[in-house]
């Protein structure tokens, strides 16, 4: 068994720190159309052994992300919102919009019904340590890489980072 010296550990960390998104991203991006069925999405994720994909419109523009978690969400139990009764009135303690969004997501038939619109993207020159920080702090597994023109040119997932770590060893 090889024990890393402090110098070797430092060299390895410096090598990783110098990597940027462009160095580690997957350029052949698998995406799903916004109007795709939930069934087609599930088949895609399973057949490609991936946990999420960018959602694109008919022109190929990035709209958001959809993940296995979004599919699993459809099978959760609907939470009845807390209610207070005052005289003959009912006051809902949760926002009606929240309940409507939850119902739409649970009953969704297409990707458009369940995907996340507000996503985090990175640029090709985003350093690896920043990517790792975003993933861990924001609890995201996949980050689309956008050019200065806003075109999706790649994607960085946790597996890309693991592959990079193995290459440095």
N, C-alpha and C positions, 0 to 999 in steps of 0.2 A: 504494500500500500504506500502510495506517495503522499507525503505530507508537504503541503505548500508552505514555503517560507514567506515571511512578511513581504519580501520584495516581489515574489511571484504573485501573491495575492494583489499587491498594488498594481503590478503590470496588467493583470487580468482586468481589474476594475477600470483602469485607465483605457484599456482597449475597448471595453463595453461602453464607457462613457463617451467615447469619440464617435460611436455609431449614431446615425440619424435615421429617421423614418425611411428615407429613400434607399438606405442600405439594406433594410430588413423587410420592407413591405412586400406583399404579394401583389403582383401587377395584373394577374389574370383574375379579376374580381368577379365572383359569383354574386349575382344580384337577383332580385325578384321584382316583377311588375306589380305596381300598386293595386291592379285589379285582379291579381291571381287569387285563386281559391285557397282557403285554409288547407284543404287536402293537398293541393299541389305544393304549398309551402312546406308542409310536414314531410312530404316525399323528398323534396329538394334537400332539406336539412339532413334527413337520414341518409340519403344516397351519397351525399358529399361529405358526410361525417363532420358537419360544422354546426356551431351553436347559434349562429345568427347571420343575417345578410342585410346589405343595404337595400332599401326600397327605392325603385326608380319609376318615373313617369314614362309616358309613351315616347318622349324625346331623350330618354336616358338620363334625365336630371335627377340628382339625389333628392329624395323627399324625406327620408328618415331611415330607421333601422327596425327590424323585426327579429325576435329571438325565440328560442325554445321556451323561455319564460312567458312570452306573450301567448304562446299556444297552450301552455299549462294553465295559465290564468283562466282560460275559457272553461276549465273543468272545476274551478273552485266554487265553493258554496257562496251564494249571494248573501251579503251581510245586510240585515235589515237596519235602516238608520234609526238612531235613538230619537225618541219622540217624547215631548212633554204635553200633557193635556191640561189646558186651563179653561175652565167652564166647558163650553162646547167646541173649543178650538184645539187643533193639533199644531204644535210647533216642532218642526224638524230641526234637530241640532246640527245635522250635516247639510251641506249645500245640496240643493236639488240637482245642480249641474254634475256634482261628483257621482251621485247615484245614476244619473243618465249616462255618464261616460262609462261607468262600471257595467251597466246593463248592455250598452252597445258593444263593449269589448267581449263580454261573456257570450253574447248572441251573434257575434261577428261571423260573416260568411266569407269575407275577402280580407286580404292583407290590409286594405284601406281601413277596415274596422278595428284592427288590433295593433297596428304599428305605432312606434314612438316617433313623433315629429320633431321634438326638440332633441337634437343629438349633438355630440361633441365631435368635432373633426380636428385633424391636425394637418400641418403643411409638410412637404417633403423634407424640410430641414429641421424638423422637431427632433431634439436630442432624445436618445433612448431613455435616459433617466427621467425626463419630463413625461414621456409616454408611459413609463412604469408608474409614475406618481399619479397621473390622470386615471389610469386603469384601477389602481388600488383605492384611491381616495373617492373616485366617482362611481366605483363598482361597475365598470363597463369592461367588456371582454374584447370588443372589436372597435377599432377607430378608422373611419374612412380617411384617406389621404387626399386632400384637394390641392390642385395647382393654384397659382395666383389668379387664374381666370375662373376659378370655382369648379373646374372639371374634376371628377373623381378619377384619379390616376393610380390608385392602389388602396390597399387596406392593411392594417396591422392588427393582428390578433395575438392572443397570449402565446399561441404555438409559435408564432414568428419570433417572439422574444426568447422562448425556450430554445428554439433552433439556433439562434444567435449565440446564446450562452454556451451551447454544446460546441459550436464552431470555434469559440475562443479557447476552449480547453485544450 
